[in-house]
Structures are given as structure tokens and as C-alpha cells.
């Protein structure tokens, strides 16, 4: 009896005995009795006993999501159509709450605003497949814009509002956007790049227009004025798109180069939101506190998606505030919070306040929660359930930690590993090259052995699709062939994880030229390009370095500098203009030259190993003191203080 047949029989016996109303334990033992004869391994039985409840919980979720997705696929459902069903069920229920203004949009009001956006888009002459870039801080209008555009088949490109200059231009260009909508809080950034935008690019702004002369000089139209005069009834447009067609783009840092525009289709949006709802015990009357940026999938899919598809209320905060977090949760009676690992650490660093003990939050959902922070976070803030998950916007190998295993980002069943076709495979080298066996297939990792996470691609299965990026070359770079078996293809995550004997997965590191800092992925090659241009094309090596007790890796730049004075103040001012805060180097190292290969590829292995410890070679090492707003020399005393956690990063 093979693995698949054995497990099917086990589950069949389990179900049959349950139907006969025998106790649950007897049912389990009946199924495991077959496993004993089948595998003959008491260790396997031990693992099965420890994990079968978890696996069955996840099996129910997967089947529930799969069946609903196939139903939506048959009906050619779209996210706007599914949202319309929610409006019909409870039109007057609060849908989105703007924490900054206190404004509350009911489901009906949100839909009417989406209709206004749809009419505005049609009036501009845009057709299905056209793209509009959205560049603004988080607010309910962001959701109304991309959802209203989707009603008439226009695709939004959700631009990271921290980006400036070259990175901003790249993201707008790669999407092929015909227009840009920006918040007036971003007018300075737009002014800096306006001369480099395509000549036919149409600009719209939303928000307070206190700098009207500058906006008029950019020939910017007031979106608020246009939407106020736009009809609120459904647009007369027969949408030809279906469940597997494009919805919008979310930008993600790849292993090399500039941000890539990941394609999000309607089915992917539904899948991410549905797995969150069914996996982590959400209820239809939950109120979600969402302080994550709406250009991220966590904020706009896992967060806002619960509102659009399952009828929950979502409180949208413009920016995260550690000091206001629990006060906001109490104020709005929130029952669910969204996090990234850094948020949890920031909250723990805050002094105790009464609101942290009087909130109604029972579920925290997100990713990147470190084991040491996990338990303290749960205990101090009295969180009953943590829903940790793993998954890039574009990946087909997402993981969920459905039973709250501390430190794990998800699991893969040891009883039925082929049911969800993902795998950790062996890699070598800094670039994470996949190792192959004598047959040319990838080599699976054993428990405890770190490996690259990959997921088999099947475009006929909405759970196994890989829709890639706007750029086909970027898409091809994430696909490997002959992974599970000859002739197949798989998505390569670029992330190294490790699995224990029970199938729990733990995040280990990111391969390639990307590291994570302040909850954001930082492309080292992108930062190298920016710094090199600032310094007259000087050789620059950028990499991440670990700091004790701090989540992720801090950015460090080794700069080739020989002789003369290096103007640290001018350098910092220039960096602040062109790089978001999380991408600015925390440490600087001035070196005579940067190690390179024979083909001039920068080598970072030695630099990463040496880190930011002061060297005896006369090189200069600096640390960015964020409170003082300047770089200061890393002395032995400062190095010790950083290593001991006495310096705030």
C-alpha cells in the first residue's frame, strides 16, 4: 500500500467510526491501527498521534477554500461581485473606519464610492487592462479606488509610499500605468519625478490642497472634486474579466534589482483572505485593527479582504503608532489585530498602560513573530490566539500555523506530505542554487536540515497557480523545472526554512541579495545602485548584518573611499531624500576597495562575517544614531553597547 492509499484508508476508517458515534479516541486508534501494519514504524505512529488533529484541522480549511474557489471559478466571480453580495447582506453595517478622521463608511457607502470611481474611470476613457498607479498613505480611499477601478476592469498598481525618485519612477514605469493618483501628502515626491514621467501621464491628487500653486504647475486634477460629481449608481459596464484575471499589482522586493510588480488575480486575492478567515477563527462580527500599509498584501488582502469578502469591519490607521495602538483597539472595540514581527517588539518596548489590559482583542494575525517575543507578547497583552503565516504576495507555497505552535510559520503534513505539494530542497552557495541528484531532480531536505522552500506549479488548480510579475523575465527567474519529478515546474521562494520531525516549518533566512528590516524586504542591489550614484559611481557593497535582540538584519554599506574627508552629514541628507527609512544603512564601513570577482561582481562574504566590529586596519566604521540624527564612530565601547542591547536601533 503506497502513502496516498494508506492515508486515504486511515481517514476513511476515521470517518466511518465517527459516523457510528464511537468516541473520538477510538476513531483515531482505529485509523492508526492500519498505519502500524502499513508503515511498521512506531516513530511514525508517534508523529501521527502528535499531528493528526492539526492536519485534519488544516485539511478541513483547505477543502473549504478549494470548493469555494472552484465555485467562484465556474461562476466567473470577481472581487467586486463578491463584495456586492456582502453589501446586500448588511448594507448599513460599518465596513471601513478611518482612525485618523473617525469617518465611518458603511458597506453601502463604500460601494457607492466604488461606483463613483468606476464612473470616473470610464469618463477618462480607460478600458479593461489599463493600469492606474496609486501612491498615497493608508486610508479607506485606497480600497475604494482599486475596487472601483476593478469594477470596470482597470488594474491598480499599489505603489509603496516610502519610495522616492529612481525607485518611484521604476515602479510607475514597469506597471505601464496611464495615470497616477497620489495623496497630497506625497506632492513633494511627485514633484521630484514629474519631469521624468511619460508625457501622456495624467496626474490626479486627493487630500488637502494647501499647496495649490505647486499642484497646478504639475497640471494635477483634483480627484476629490471629480468623485464628488460622479454618479453613485452601478456603472453600465459588462465586465469580461473572470476569477483568474488580473486585479491589481503589489510590489515585492526580488532577490536582485528593483522592486517587481507581482500580479494579483481575483482568485489569489480570494485565496489569501479566505485562508485567513477560515484558519484563524475569525467571526463575521469581528472588528480588525489594521495599521499595516495598504500597498502590502498583509494590509490590503489579509486585512481589507476580510471586510470585502466576509463582512468584517476594518479600522484603517494611516501609520503604525506604538503609543496609540492599544488605545485605538479599546476605542474601536477591536477583536483582531494584524502585525508584522517588528510591531510586536515595538509594543513590548512601550511602558505599561491600562488600555493593554482592557482591550477585547483575542486574535493576532501576521508574520515574523520571533519565538522569544512570541510568548512574552501573548502573556503581557493577553492574546488568546496567534495566527502566524508565511507567504509572499506572488507565491504558491504559503504556510499557516493553524494551532499556535510557538515560533513556527506553518507546517507540512508528515502523514500526507503530497496533499499540499511544497518541499524544502537542498541548496548551495550564496545565490541559493538548487542541488540535484543523479536523475536531475531536486534533493528533499531531512527534518532539521535547512532548505529552499518550493511549490509545484499547476495552472489548472487555483491553489497552485503562479501568476508571476508584470515583467516576464522576472517571472521566469522564479521558476525551476524538474523539481518534484521530471517535466514539472515549481515556484522557488528564495527563502530558507527548516522543518522539525512533526512537520512544523521555521523561517531561517533569505537567500540572494535581499534582507528584511523594519518589516520590509530590502534589495541590496537596489540600495547599492542608489548609493553608488550619490557617490559618483563609487563601488558600494550593501548587505544585512544581525544585531542581538533585534528582528531582521540591519543594513550595512561598505564604501570604497581612499583619502580625503568623507562628508557624513551631506551623505546622510542625500540618503534621506532618496531612500525610505528602512533601506538607509544603519552601519557604514569606509574601505580602500570592495572585494570583487573577475567579472566585477561584488563579494560580500568577508564583509558580512566581520560585521560592524571595529577593525584594526585603520578602516572607519560608523553607526547611524537615529535619535541624534547623525552617523557616529563605532568605538569598542559603542560596539559592546550595541551587542548588549544598550543602544536603540
C-alpha positions, 0 to 999 in steps of 0.5 A: 500500500503506497502513502496516498492509499494508506492515508486515504484508508486511515481517514476513511476508517476515521470517518466511518467510526465517527459516523457510528458515534464511537468516541473520538479516541477510538476513531483515531486508534482505529485509523492508526491501527492500519498505519502500524501494519502499513508503515511498521514504524512506531516513530511514525505512529508517534508523529501521527498521534502528535499531528493528526488533529492539526492536519485534519484541522488544516485539511478541513480549511483547505477543502473549504477554500478549494470548493469555494474557489472552484465555485467562484471559478465556474461562476466567473466571480470577481472581487467586486461581485463578491463584495456586492453580495456582502453589501446586500447582506448588511448594507448599513453595517460599518465596513471601513473606519478611518482612525485618523478622521473617525469617518465611518463608511458603511458597506453601502457607502463604500460601494457607492464610492466604488461606483463613483470611481468606476464612473470616473474611470470610464469618463477618462476613457480607460478600458479593461487592462489599463493600469492606474498607479496609486501612491498615497498613505493608508486610508479607506480611499485606497480600497475604494479606488482599486475596487472601483477601478476593478469594477470596470476592469482597470488594474491598480498598481499599489505603489509603496509610499516610502519610495522616492525618485529612481525607485518611484519612477521604476515602479510607475514605469514597469506597471505601464500605468496611464495615470497616477493618483497620489495623496497630497501628502506625497506632492513633494515626491511627485514633484521630484519625478514629474519631469521624468514621467511619460508625457501622456501621464495624467496626474490626479491628487486627493487630500488637502490642497494647501499647496495649490500653486505647486499642484497646478504647475504639475497640471494635477486634477483634483480627484476629490472634486471629480468623485464628488460629481460622479454618479453613485449608481452601478456603472453600465459596464459588462465586465469580461474579466473572470476569477483568474484575471488580473486585479491589481499589482503589489510590489515585492522586493526580488532577490536582485534589482528593483522592486517587481510588480507581482500580479494579483488575480481575483482568485489569489486575492480570494485565496489569501483572505479566505485562508485567513478567515477560515484558519484563524477563527475569525467571526463575521462580527469581528472588528480588525485593527489594521495599521499595516500599509495598504500597498502590502498584501498583509494590509490590503488582502489579509486585512481589507479582504476580510471586510470585502469578502466576509463582512468584517469591519476594518479600522484603517490607521494611516501609520503604525503608532506604538503609543496609540495602538492599544488605545485605538483597539479599546476605542474601536472595540477591536477583536483582531489585530494584524502585525508584522514581527517588528510591531510586536517588539515595538509594543513590548518596548512601550511602558505599561498602560491600562488600555493593554489590559482592557482591550477585547482583542483575542486574535493576532494575525501576521508574520515574523513573530520571533519565538522569544517575543512570541510568548512574552507578547501573548502573556503581557497583552493577553492574546488568546490566539496567534495566527502566524503565516508565511507567504509572499504576495506572488507565491504558491507555497504559503504556510499557516500555523493553524494551532499556535505552535510557538515560533513556527510559520506553518507546517507540512503534513508528515502523514500526507506530505503530497496533499499540499505539494511544497518541499524544502530542497537542498541548496548551495552557495550564496545565490541559493542554487538548487542541488540535484541528484543523479536523475536531475531532480531536486534533493528533499531536505531531512527534518532539521536540515535547512532548505529552499522552500518550493511549490509545484506549479499547476495552472489548472488548480487555483491553489497552485497557480503562479501568476508571476510579475508584470515583467516576464523575465522576472517571472521566469527567474522564479521558476525551476523545472524538474523539481518534484519529478521530471517535466514539472515546474515549481515556484522557488521562494528564495527563502530558507526554512527548516522543518522539525520531525512533526512537520512544523516549518521555521523561517531561517533566512533569505537567500540572494541579495535581499534582507528584511528590516523594519518589516520590509524586504530590502534589495541590496542591489537596489540600495547599492545602485542608489548609493553608488550614484550619490557617490559618483559611481563609487563601488558600494557593497550593501548587505544585512548584518544581525544585531542581538535582540533585534528582528531582521538584519540591519543594513550595512554599506561598505564604501570604497573611499581612499583619502580625503574627508568623507562628508557624513552629514551631506551623505546622510541628507542625500540618503534621506531624500532618496531612500525610505527609512528602512533601506538607509544603512544603519552601519557604514564601513569606509574601505580602500576597495570592495572585494570583487570577482573577475567579472566585477561582481561584488563579494560580500562574504568577508564583509558580512562575517566581520560585521560592524566590529571595529577593525584594526586596519585603520578602516572607519566604521560608523553607526547611524544614531537615529535619535541624534540624527547623525552617523557616529564612530563605532568605538569598542565601547559603542560596539559592546553597547550595541551587542548588549542591547544598550543602544536603540536601533 
